[in-house]
Amino acid sequence: MVLTPYLISQDAFYLESYARVFAAAIAKSPDREAMYDFKYLLDSSINELKLHRGYAERWGFGLEIRPGHAVKIHL
Ligand SMILES: Cc1ncc(CN)c(N)n1
């Protein structure tokens, strides 16, 4: 797969959405074990999002984009 600014931006939207869901899941976790599990997923999403930000900065494009059809149906 060729990484393009559009693909990276769309994936960043996907990752940010998942990160927000995992953050909400931490708040709603029934116990600490569940909190730890969701924190791991939150951290993983944020770390990947930072990689996307790195591409955006290096290649000179913004990550603020509206979700395309594929992302909308994926979420
Ligand atoms: C579509 C999609 N699915 C999964 C991941 C997590 N690597 C991602 N970045 N983008």
PDB file of the backbone (N, CA, C, O) and the ligand in Angstrom, with CONECT records:
HET    LIG  A 101      10
ATOM      1  N   MET A   1       0.840  -1.190   0.000  1.00  0.00           N
ATOM      2  CA  MET A   1       0.000   0.000   0.000  1.00  0.00           C
ATOM      3  C   MET A   1       0.884   1.251   0.000  1.00  0.00           C
ATOM      4  O   MET A   1       1.874   1.320   0.728  1.00  0.00           O
ATOM      5  N   VAL A   2       0.524   2.219  -0.807  1.00  0.00           N
ATOM      6  CA  VAL A   2       1.253   3.485  -0.845  1.00  0.00           C
ATOM      7  C   VAL A   2       0.613   4.440   0.151  1.00  0.00           C
ATOM      8  O   VAL A   2      -0.593   4.684   0.103  1.00  0.00           O
ATOM      9  N   LEU A   3       1.425   4.977   1.052  1.00  0.00           N
ATOM     10  CA  LEU A   3       0.883   5.939   2.019  1.00  0.00           C
ATOM     11  C   LEU A   3       0.749   7.303   1.359  1.00  0.00           C
ATOM     12  O   LEU A   3       1.718   7.841   0.823  1.00  0.00           O
ATOM     13  N   THR A   4      -0.423   7.842   1.399  1.00  0.00           N
ATOM     14  CA  THR A   4      -0.670   9.186   0.858  1.00  0.00           C
ATOM     15  C   THR A   4      -1.180  10.067   1.989  1.00  0.00           C
ATOM     16  O   THR A   4      -1.676   9.557   2.995  1.00  0.00           O
ATOM     17  N   PRO A   5      -1.064  11.399   1.835  1.00  0.00           N
ATOM     18  CA  PRO A   5      -1.621  12.288   2.860  1.00  0.00           C
ATOM     19  C   PRO A   5      -3.090  11.994   3.139  1.00  0.00           C
ATOM     20  O   PRO A   5      -3.529  12.054   4.288  1.00  0.00           O
ATOM     21  N   TYR A   6      -3.857  11.674   2.089  1.00  0.00           N
ATOM     22  CA  TYR A   6      -5.284  11.391   2.307  1.00  0.00           C
ATOM     23  C   TYR A   6      -5.459  10.152   3.193  1.00  0.00           C
ATOM     24  O   TYR A   6      -6.225  10.176   4.156  1.00  0.00           O
ATOM     25  N   LEU A   7      -4.743   9.071   2.860  1.00  0.00           N
ATOM     26  CA  LEU A   7      -4.869   7.838   3.655  1.00  0.00           C
ATOM     27  C   LEU A   7      -4.436   8.054   5.098  1.00  0.00           C
ATOM     28  O   LEU A   7      -5.090   7.578   6.025  1.00  0.00           O
ATOM     29  N   ILE A   8      -3.349   8.763   5.282  1.00  0.00           N
ATOM     30  CA  ILE A   8      -2.856   9.012   6.645  1.00  0.00           C
ATOM     31  C   ILE A   8      -3.844   9.873   7.423  1.00  0.00           C
ATOM     32  O   ILE A   8      -4.096   9.624   8.602  1.00  0.00           O
ATOM     33  N   SER A   9      -4.398  10.878   6.769  1.00  0.00           N
ATOM     34  CA  SER A   9      -5.380  11.739   7.434  1.00  0.00           C
ATOM     35  C   SER A   9      -6.634  10.967   7.802  1.00  0.00           C
ATOM     36  O   SER A   9      -7.173  11.126   8.897  1.00  0.00           O
ATOM     37  N   GLN A  10      -7.097  10.127   6.878  1.00  0.00           N
ATOM     38  CA  GLN A  10      -8.289   9.332   7.176  1.00  0.00           C
ATOM     39  C   GLN A  10      -8.013   8.380   8.342  1.00  0.00           C
ATOM     40  O   GLN A  10      -8.855   8.210   9.224  1.00  0.00           O
ATOM     41  N   ASP A  11      -6.836   7.764   8.338  1.00  0.00           N
ATOM     42  CA  ASP A  11      -6.495   6.855   9.421  1.00  0.00           C
ATOM     43  C   ASP A  11      -6.353   7.609  10.738  1.00  0.00           C
ATOM     44  O   ASP A  11      -6.686   7.078  11.798  1.00  0.00           O
ATOM     45  N   ALA A  12      -5.861   8.843  10.675  1.00  0.00           N
ATOM     46  CA  ALA A  12      -5.754   9.645  11.894  1.00  0.00           C
ATOM     47  C   ALA A  12      -7.147   9.921  12.469  1.00  0.00           C
ATOM     48  O   ALA A  12      -7.336   9.907  13.685  1.00  0.00           O
ATOM     49  N   PHE A  13      -8.107  10.169  11.595  1.00  0.00           N
ATOM     50  CA  PHE A  13      -9.485  10.381  12.074  1.00  0.00           C
ATOM     51  C   PHE A  13      -9.983   9.119  12.765  1.00  0.00           C
ATOM     52  O   PHE A  13     -10.571   9.172  13.845  1.00  0.00           O
ATOM     53  N   TYR A  14      -9.734   7.979  12.115  1.00  0.00           N
ATOM     54  CA  TYR A  14     -10.126   6.680  12.688  1.00  0.00           C
ATOM     55  C   TYR A  14      -9.468   6.493  14.063  1.00  0.00           C
ATOM     56  O   TYR A  14     -10.142   6.146  15.033  1.00  0.00           O
ATOM     57  N   LEU A  15      -8.161   6.722  14.143  1.00  0.00           N
ATOM     58  CA  LEU A  15      -7.442   6.501  15.402  1.00  0.00           C
ATOM     59  C   LEU A  15      -7.922   7.427  16.502  1.00  0.00           C
ATOM     60  O   LEU A  15      -8.071   7.008  17.650  1.00  0.00           O
ATOM     61  N   GLU A  16      -8.168   8.691  16.157  1.00  0.00           N
ATOM     62  CA  GLU A  16      -8.638   9.638  17.176  1.00  0.00           C
ATOM     63  C   GLU A  16     -10.010   9.211  17.695  1.00  0.00           C
ATOM     64  O   GLU A  16     -10.286   9.299  18.892  1.00  0.00           O
ATOM     65  N   SER A  17     -10.855   8.756  16.795  1.00  0.00           N
ATOM     66  CA  SER A  17     -12.186   8.307  17.216  1.00  0.00           C
ATOM     67  C   SER A  17     -12.079   7.121  18.169  1.00  0.00           C
ATOM     68  O   SER A  17     -12.754   7.078  19.198  1.00  0.00           O
ATOM     69  N   TYR A  18     -11.224   6.158  17.820  1.00  0.00           N
ATOM     70  CA  TYR A  18     -11.046   5.008  18.700  1.00  0.00           C
ATOM     71  C   TYR A  18     -10.437   5.416  20.032  1.00  0.00           C
ATOM     72  O   TYR A  18     -10.829   4.902  21.080  1.00  0.00           O
ATOM     73  N   ALA A  19      -9.478   6.338  19.998  1.00  0.00           N
ATOM     74  CA  ALA A  19      -8.869   6.796  21.248  1.00  0.00           C
ATOM     75  C   ALA A  19      -9.935   7.402  22.166  1.00  0.00           C
ATOM     76  O   ALA A  19      -9.923   7.182  23.377  1.00  0.00           O
ATOM     77  N   ARG A  20     -10.843   8.156  21.581  1.00  0.00           N
ATOM     78  CA  ARG A  20     -11.914   8.764  22.404  1.00  0.00           C
ATOM     79  C   ARG A  20     -12.832   7.689  22.996  1.00  0.00           C
ATOM     80  O   ARG A  20     -13.264   7.791  24.144  1.00  0.00           O
ATOM     81  N   VAL A  21     -13.118   6.671  22.205  1.00  0.00           N
ATOM     82  CA  VAL A  21     -13.960   5.576  22.708  1.00  0.00           C
ATOM     83  C   VAL A  21     -13.243   4.845  23.851  1.00  0.00           C
ATOM     84  O   VAL A  21     -13.860   4.520  24.866  1.00  0.00           O
ATOM     85  N   PHE A  22     -11.943   4.589  23.682  1.00  0.00           N
ATOM     86  CA  PHE A  22     -11.200   3.886  24.740  1.00  0.00           C
ATOM     87  C   PHE A  22     -11.131   4.740  26.009  1.00  0.00           C
ATOM     88  O   PHE A  22     -11.196   4.211  27.119  1.00  0.00           O
ATOM     89  N   ALA A  23     -11.000   6.054  25.846  1.00  0.00           N
ATOM     90  CA  ALA A  23     -10.984   6.935  27.017  1.00  0.00           C
ATOM     91  C   ALA A  23     -12.331   6.867  27.754  1.00  0.00           C
ATOM     92  O   ALA A  23     -12.374   6.825  28.983  1.00  0.00           O
ATOM     93  N   ALA A  24     -13.407   6.857  26.997  1.00  0.00           N
ATOM     94  CA  ALA A  24     -14.732   6.747  27.622  1.00  0.00           C
ATOM     95  C   ALA A  24     -14.885   5.383  28.292  1.00  0.00           C
ATOM     96  O   ALA A  24     -15.501   5.266  29.351  1.00  0.00           O
ATOM     97  N   ALA A  25     -14.313   4.350  27.658  1.00  0.00           N
ATOM     98  CA  ALA A  25     -14.404   2.997  28.228  1.00  0.00           C
ATOM     99  C   ALA A  25     -13.657   2.911  29.549  1.00  0.00           C
ATOM    100  O   ALA A  25     -14.081   2.191  30.453  1.00  0.00           O
ATOM    101  N   ILE A  26     -12.544   3.641  29.674  1.00  0.00           N
ATOM    102  CA  ILE A  26     -11.824   3.662  30.963  1.00  0.00           C
ATOM    103  C   ILE A  26     -12.763   4.194  32.040  1.00  0.00           C
ATOM    104  O   ILE A  26     -12.877   3.619  33.122  1.00  0.00           O
ATOM    105  N   ALA A  27     -13.429   5.295  31.727  1.00  0.00           N
ATOM    106  CA  ALA A  27     -14.329   5.907  32.717  1.00  0.00           C
ATOM    107  C   ALA A  27     -15.467   4.970  33.099  1.00  0.00           C
ATOM    108  O   ALA A  27     -15.947   5.001  34.232  1.00  0.00           O
ATOM    109  N   LYS A  28     -15.890   4.154  32.176  1.00  0.00           N
ATOM    110  CA  LYS A  28     -17.034   3.267  32.440  1.00  0.00           C
ATOM    111  C   LYS A  28     -16.634   1.850  32.832  1.00  0.00           C
ATOM    112  O   LYS A  28     -17.488   0.974  32.963  1.00  0.00           O
ATOM    113  N   SER A  29     -15.337   1.625  33.018  1.00  0.00           N
ATOM    114  CA  SER A  29     -14.880   0.269  33.324  1.00  0.00           C
ATOM    115  C   SER A  29     -15.429  -0.211  34.665  1.00  0.00           C
ATOM    116  O   SER A  29     -15.496   0.550  35.630  1.00  0.00           O
ATOM    117  N   PRO A  30     -15.821  -1.481  34.710  1.00  0.00           N
ATOM    118  CA  PRO A  30     -16.374  -2.014  35.961  1.00  0.00           C
ATOM    119  C   PRO A  30     -15.300  -2.310  37.010  1.00  0.00           C
ATOM    120  O   PRO A  30     -15.598  -2.385  38.202  1.00  0.00           O
ATOM    121  N   ASP A  31     -14.047  -2.477  36.562  1.00  0.00           N
ATOM    122  CA  ASP A  31     -12.981  -2.791  37.524  1.00  0.00           C
ATOM    123  C   ASP A  31     -11.639  -2.298  36.980  1.00  0.00           C
ATOM    124  O   ASP A  31     -11.553  -1.823  35.847  1.00  0.00           O
ATOM    125  N   ARG A  32     -10.600  -2.417  37.798  1.00  0.00           N
ATOM    126  CA  ARG A  32      -9.287  -1.891  37.409  1.00  0.00           C
ATOM    127  C   ARG A  32      -8.675  -2.667  36.250  1.00  0.00           C
ATOM    128  O   ARG A  32      -8.024  -2.091  35.379  1.00  0.00           O
ATOM    129  N   GLU A  33      -8.890  -3.977  36.249  1.00  0.00           N
ATOM    130  CA  GLU A  33      -8.323  -4.774  35.150  1.00  0.00           C
ATOM    131  C   GLU A  33      -8.840  -4.271  33.803  1.00  0.00           C
ATOM    132  O   GLU A  33      -8.083  -4.147  32.841  1.00  0.00           O
ATOM    133  N   ALA A  34     -10.118  -3.990  33.752  1.00  0.00           N
ATOM    134  CA  ALA A  34     -10.698  -3.461  32.505  1.00  0.00           C
ATOM    135  C   ALA A  34     -10.100  -2.088  32.190  1.00  0.00           C
ATOM    136  O   ALA A  34      -9.820  -1.777  31.032  1.00  0.00           O
ATOM    137  N   MET A  35      -9.907  -1.264  33.237  1.00  0.00           N
ATOM    138  CA  MET A  35      -9.282   0.051  33.024  1.00  0.00           C
ATOM    139  C   MET A  35      -7.897  -0.096  32.419  1.00  0.00           C
ATOM    140  O   MET A  35      -7.534   0.623  31.488  1.00  0.00           O
ATOM    141  N   TYR A  36      -7.116  -1.050  32.963  1.00  0.00           N
ATOM    142  CA  TYR A  36      -5.752  -1.244  32.448  1.00  0.00           C
ATOM    143  C   TYR A  36      -5.789  -1.676  30.981  1.00  0.00           C
ATOM    144  O   TYR A  36      -4.992  -1.214  30.164  1.00  0.00           O
ATOM    145  N   ASP A  37      -6.728  -2.568  30.664  1.00  0.00           N
ATOM    146  CA  ASP A  37      -6.842  -3.045  29.283  1.00  0.00           C
ATOM    147  C   ASP A  37      -7.182  -1.888  28.337  1.00  0.00           C
ATOM    148  O   ASP A  37      -6.587  -1.758  27.267  1.00  0.00           O
ATOM    149  N   PHE A  38      -8.140  -1.054  28.738  1.00  0.00           N
ATOM    150  CA  PHE A  38      -8.531   0.058  27.863  1.00  0.00           C
ATOM    151  C   PHE A  38      -7.434   1.121  27.795  1.00  0.00           C
ATOM    152  O   PHE A  38      -7.263   1.782  26.770  1.00  0.00           O
ATOM    153  N   LYS A  39      -6.687   1.280  28.905  1.00  0.00           N
ATOM    154  CA  LYS A  39      -5.565   2.235  28.855  1.00  0.00           C
ATOM    155  C   LYS A  39      -4.511   1.772  27.853  1.00  0.00           C
ATOM    156  O   LYS A  39      -3.946   2.581  27.116  1.00  0.00           O
ATOM    157  N   TYR A  40      -4.252   0.470  27.832  1.00  0.00           N
ATOM    158  CA  TYR A  40      -3.280  -0.064  26.875  1.00  0.00           C
ATOM    159  C   TYR A  40      -3.745   0.259  25.444  1.00  0.00           C
ATOM    160  O   TYR A  40      -2.955   0.700  24.609  1.00  0.00           O
ATOM    161  N   LEU A  41      -5.024   0.032  25.181  1.00  0.00           N
ATOM    162  CA  LEU A  41      -5.557   0.309  23.838  1.00  0.00           C
ATOM    163  C   LEU A  41      -5.529   1.811  23.540  1.00  0.00           C
ATOM    164  O   LEU A  41      -5.235   2.222  22.417  1.00  0.00           O
ATOM    165  N   LEU A  42      -5.838   2.631  24.560  1.00  0.00           N
ATOM    166  CA  LEU A  42      -5.776   4.087  24.387  1.00  0.00           C
ATOM    167  C   LEU A  42      -4.350   4.527  24.064  1.00  0.00           C
ATOM    168  O   LEU A  42      -4.127   5.297  23.129  1.00  0.00           O
ATOM    169  N   ASP A  43      -3.390   4.036  24.841  1.00  0.00           N
ATOM    170  CA  ASP A  43      -1.987   4.408  24.601  1.00  0.00           C
ATOM    171  C   ASP A  43      -1.530   3.981  23.209  1.00  0.00           C
ATOM    172  O   ASP A  43      -0.830   4.727  22.523  1.00  0.00           O
ATOM    173  N   SER A  44      -1.928   2.776  22.793  1.00  0.00           N
ATOM    174  CA  SER A  44      -1.535   2.289  21.472  1.00  0.00           C
ATOM    175  C   SER A  44      -2.095   3.193  20.374  1.00  0.00           C
ATOM    176  O   SER A  44      -1.405   3.512  19.406  1.00  0.00           O
ATOM    177  N   SER A  45      -3.346   3.597  20.538  1.00  0.00           N
ATOM    178  CA  SER A  45      -3.976   4.470  19.534  1.00  0.00           C
ATOM    179  C   SER A  45      -3.282   5.832  19.486  1.00  0.00           C
ATOM    180  O   SER A  45      -3.011   6.366  18.411  1.00  0.00           O
ATOM    181  N   ILE A  46      -2.999   6.380  20.663  1.00  0.00           N
ATOM    182  CA  ILE A  46      -2.346   7.694  20.725  1.00  0.00           C
ATOM    183  C   ILE A  46      -0.939   7.613  20.135  1.00  0.00           C
ATOM    184  O   ILE A  46      -0.513   8.512  19.410  1.00  0.00           O
ATOM    185  N   ASN A  47      -0.221   6.532  20.447  1.00  0.00           N
ATOM    186  CA  ASN A  47       1.138   6.398  19.894  1.00  0.00           C
ATOM    187  C   ASN A  47       1.113   6.318  18.371  1.00  0.00           C
ATOM    188  O   ASN A  47       1.952   6.917  17.698  1.00  0.00           O
ATOM    189  N   GLU A  48       0.147   5.578  17.831  1.00  0.00           N
ATOM    190  CA  GLU A  48       0.053   5.479  16.366  1.00  0.00           C
ATOM    191  C   GLU A  48      -0.354   6.832  15.771  1.00  0.00           C
ATOM    192  O   GLU A  48       0.115   7.226  14.703  1.00  0.00           O
ATOM    193  N   LEU A  49      -1.237   7.529  16.491  1.00  0.00           N
ATOM    194  CA  LEU A  49      -1.654   8.862  16.036  1.00  0.00           C
ATOM    195  C   LEU A  49      -0.459   9.816  15.970  1.00  0.00           C
ATOM    196  O   LEU A  49      -0.366  10.654  15.073  1.00  0.00           O
ATOM    197  N   LYS A  50       0.447   9.673  16.932  1.00  0.00           N
ATOM    198  CA  LYS A  50       1.649  10.522  16.923  1.00  0.00           C
ATOM    199  C   LYS A  50       2.541  10.207  15.718  1.00  0.00           C
ATOM    200  O   LYS A  50       3.180  11.099  15.161  1.00  0.00           O
ATOM    201  N   LEU A  51       2.578   8.928  15.321  1.00  0.00           N
ATOM    202  CA  LEU A  51       3.331   8.579  14.108  1.00  0.00           C
ATOM    203  C   LEU A  51       2.728   9.289  12.893  1.00  0.00           C
ATOM    204  O   LEU A  51       3.449   9.792  12.031  1.00  0.00           O
ATOM    205  N   HIS A  52       1.404   9.320  12.842  1.00  0.00           N
ATOM    206  CA  HIS A  52       0.721   9.998  11.733  1.00  0.00           C
ATOM    207  C   HIS A  52       1.041  11.492  11.747  1.00  0.00           C
ATOM    208  O   HIS A  52       1.265  12.102  10.701  1.00  0.00           O
ATOM    209  N   ARG A  53       1.060  12.068  12.947  1.00  0.00           N
ATOM    210  CA  ARG A  53       1.405  13.497  13.059  1.00  0.00           C
ATOM    211  C   ARG A  53       2.824  13.742  12.556  1.00  0.00           C
ATOM    212  O   ARG A  53       3.113  14.765  11.936  1.00  0.00           O
ATOM    213  N   GLY A  54       3.708  12.775  12.839  1.00  0.00           N
ATOM    214  CA  GLY A  54       5.084  12.893  12.355  1.00  0.00           C
ATOM    215  C   GLY A  54       5.149  12.924  10.834  1.00  0.00           C
ATOM    216  O   GLY A  54       5.866  13.739  10.253  1.00  0.00           O
ATOM    217  N   TYR A  55       4.389  12.022  10.186  1.00  0.00           N
ATOM    218  CA  TYR A  55       4.331  12.040   8.714  1.00  0.00           C
ATOM    219  C   TYR A  55       3.802  13.382   8.215  1.00  0.00           C
ATOM    220  O   TYR A  55       4.333  13.969   7.272  1.00  0.00           O
ATOM    221  N   ALA A  56       2.738  13.853   8.875  1.00  0.00           N
ATOM    222  CA  ALA A  56       2.105  15.105   8.439  1.00  0.00           C
ATOM    223  C   ALA A  56       3.091  16.273   8.524  1.00  0.00           C
ATOM    224  O   ALA A  56       3.166  17.109   7.623  1.00  0.00           O
ATOM    225  N   GLU A  57       3.843  16.312   9.623  1.00  0.00           N
ATOM    226  CA  GLU A  57       4.810  17.400   9.787  1.00  0.00           C
ATOM    227  C   GLU A  57       5.942  17.288   8.773  1.00  0.00           C
ATOM    228  O   GLU A  57       6.365  18.286   8.189  1.00  0.00           O
ATOM    229  N   ARG A  58       6.430  16.059   8.568  1.00  0.00           N
ATOM    230  CA  ARG A  58       7.551  15.853   7.653  1.00  0.00           C
ATOM    231  C   ARG A  58       7.161  16.129   6.204  1.00  0.00           C
ATOM    232  O   ARG A  58       7.938  16.692   5.434  1.00  0.00           O
ATOM    233  N   TRP A  59       5.928  15.718   5.844  1.00  0.00           N
ATOM    234  CA  TRP A  59       5.505  15.866   4.452  1.00  0.00           C
ATOM    235  C   TRP A  59       4.720  17.158   4.213  1.00  0.00           C
ATOM    236  O   TRP A  59       4.373  17.485   3.078  1.00  0.00           O
ATOM    237  N   GLY A  60       4.442  17.893   5.308  1.00  0.00           N
ATOM    238  CA  GLY A  60       3.811  19.199   5.155  1.00  0.00           C
ATOM    239  C   GLY A  60       2.337  19.195   4.794  1.00  0.00           C
ATOM    240  O   GLY A  60       1.906  19.928   3.904  1.00  0.00           O
ATOM    241  N   PHE A  61       1.568  18.374   5.483  1.00  0.00           N
ATOM    242  CA  PHE A  61       0.109  18.441   5.288  1.00  0.00           C
ATOM    243  C   PHE A  61      -0.574  18.412   6.649  1.00  0.00           C
ATOM    244  O   PHE A  61       0.020  18.002   7.646  1.00  0.00           O
ATOM    245  N   GLY A  62      -1.825  18.852   6.676  1.00  0.00           N
ATOM    246  CA  GLY A  62      -2.576  18.894   7.924  1.00  0.00           C
ATOM    247  C   GLY A  62      -3.373  17.622   8.118  1.00  0.00           C
ATOM    248  O   GLY A  62      -3.734  16.952   7.151  1.00  0.00           O
ATOM    249  N   LEU A  63      -3.648  17.287   9.376  1.00  0.00           N
ATOM    250  CA  LEU A  63      -4.437  16.093   9.661  1.00  0.00           C
ATOM    251  C   LEU A  63      -5.910  16.401   9.871  1.00  0.00           C
ATOM    252  O   LEU A  63      -6.710  15.491  10.084  1.00  0.00           O
ATOM    253  N   GLU A  64      -6.274  17.674   9.813  1.00  0.00           N
ATOM    254  CA  GLU A  64      -7.670  18.029  10.031  1.00  0.00           C
ATOM    255  C   GLU A  64      -8.441  17.766   8.745  1.00  0.00           C
ATOM    256  O   GLU A  64      -8.358  18.535   7.786  1.00  0.00           O
ATOM    257  N   ILE A  65      -9.173  16.696   8.740  1.00  0.00           N
ATOM    258  CA  ILE A  65      -9.914  16.332   7.538  1.00  0.00           C
ATOM    259  C   ILE A  65     -11.228  15.676   7.948  1.00  0.00           C
ATOM    260  O   ILE A  65     -11.329  15.063   9.011  1.00  0.00           O
ATOM    261  N   ARG A  66     -12.204  15.813   7.107  1.00  0.00           N
ATOM    262  CA  ARG A  66     -13.485  15.159   7.388  1.00  0.00           C
ATOM    263  C   ARG A  66     -13.377  13.695   6.963  1.00  0.00           C
ATOM    264  O   ARG A  66     -12.678  13.367   6.005  1.00  0.00           O
ATOM    265  N   PRO A  67     -14.072  12.825   7.684  1.00  0.00           N
ATOM    266  CA  PRO A  67     -13.985  11.406   7.346  1.00  0.00           C
ATOM    267  C   PRO A  67     -14.629  11.120   5.994  1.00  0.00           C
ATOM    268  O   PRO A  67     -15.710  11.628   5.696  1.00  0.00           O
ATOM    269  N   GLY A  68     -13.967  10.309   5.182  1.00  0.00           N
ATOM    270  CA  GLY A  68     -14.524   9.879   3.914  1.00  0.00           C
ATOM    271  C   GLY A  68     -15.488   8.717   4.128  1.00  0.00           C
ATOM    272  O   GLY A  68     -15.696   8.264   5.254  1.00  0.00           O
ATOM    273  N   HIS A  69     -16.065   8.249   3.041  1.00  0.00           N
ATOM    274  CA  HIS A  69     -17.086   7.193   3.128  1.00  0.00           C
ATOM    275  C   HIS A  69     -16.539   5.931   3.816  1.00  0.00           C
ATOM    276  O   HIS A  69     -17.194   5.358   4.686  1.00  0.00           O
ATOM    277  N   ALA A  70     -15.339   5.510   3.416  1.00  0.00           N
ATOM    278  CA  ALA A  70     -14.783   4.260   3.974  1.00  0.00           C
ATOM    279  C   ALA A  70     -14.620   4.359   5.488  1.00  0.00           C
ATOM    280  O   ALA A  70     -14.910   3.407   6.212  1.00  0.00           O
ATOM    281  N   VAL A  71     -14.157   5.507   5.962  1.00  0.00           N
ATOM    282  CA  VAL A  71     -13.964   5.666   7.414  1.00  0.00           C
ATOM    283  C   VAL A  71     -15.310   5.713   8.118  1.00  0.00           C
ATOM    284  O   VAL A  71     -15.478   5.136   9.192  1.00  0.00           O
ATOM    285  N   LYS A  72     -16.269   6.406   7.509  1.00  0.00           N
ATOM    286  CA  LYS A  72     -17.594   6.502   8.154  1.00  0.00           C
ATOM    287  C   LYS A  72     -18.226   5.137   8.344  1.00  0.00           C
ATOM    288  O   LYS A  72     -18.804   4.864   9.395  1.00  0.00           O
ATOM    289  N   ILE A  73     -18.124   4.279   7.342  1.00  0.00           N
ATOM    290  CA  ILE A  73     -18.768   2.968   7.498  1.00  0.00           C
ATOM    291  C   ILE A  73     -17.928   2.028   8.350  1.00  0.00           C
ATOM    292  O   ILE A  73     -18.440   1.043   8.883  1.00  0.00           O
ATOM    293  N   HIS A  74     -16.627   2.331   8.480  1.00  0.00           N
ATOM    294  CA  HIS A  74     -15.760   1.494   9.311  1.00  0.00           C
ATOM    295  C   HIS A  74     -15.987   1.770  10.788  1.00  0.00           C
ATOM    296  O   HIS A  74     -15.867   0.862  11.610  1.00  0.00           O
ATOM    297  N   LEU A  75     -16.309   2.998  11.135  1.00  0.00           N
ATOM    298  CA  LEU A  75     -16.461   3.372  12.553  1.00  0.00           C
ATOM    299  C   LEU A  75     -17.813   2.968  13.113  1.00  0.00           C
ATOM    300  O   LEU A  75     -18.093   3.212  14.286  1.00  0.00           O
TER     301      LEU A  75
HETATM  302  C1  LIG A 101      -8.160   1.092   9.661  1.00  0.00           C
HETATM  303  C2  LIG A 101      -7.207   0.838  10.779  1.00  0.00           C
HETATM  304  N1  LIG A 101      -7.371  -0.320  11.516  1.00  0.00           N
HETATM  305  C3  LIG A 101      -6.473  -0.561  12.524  1.00  0.00           C
HETATM  306  C4  LIG A 101      -5.454   0.304  12.822  1.00  0.00           C
HETATM  307  C5  LIG A 101      -4.562   0.016  13.985  1.00  0.00           C
HETATM  308  N2  LIG A 101      -3.240  -0.282  13.605  1.00  0.00           N
HETATM  309  C6  LIG A 101      -5.347   1.438  12.041  1.00  0.00           C
HETATM  310  N3  LIG A 101      -4.369   2.343  12.254  1.00  0.00           N
HETATM  311  N4  LIG A 101      -6.247   1.723  11.014  1.00  0.00           N
CONECT  302  303
CONECT  303  302  304  311
CONECT  304  303  305
CONECT  305  304  306
CONECT  306  305  307  309
CONECT  307  306  308
CONECT  308  307
CONECT  309  306  310  311
CONECT  310  309
CONECT  311  303  309
END
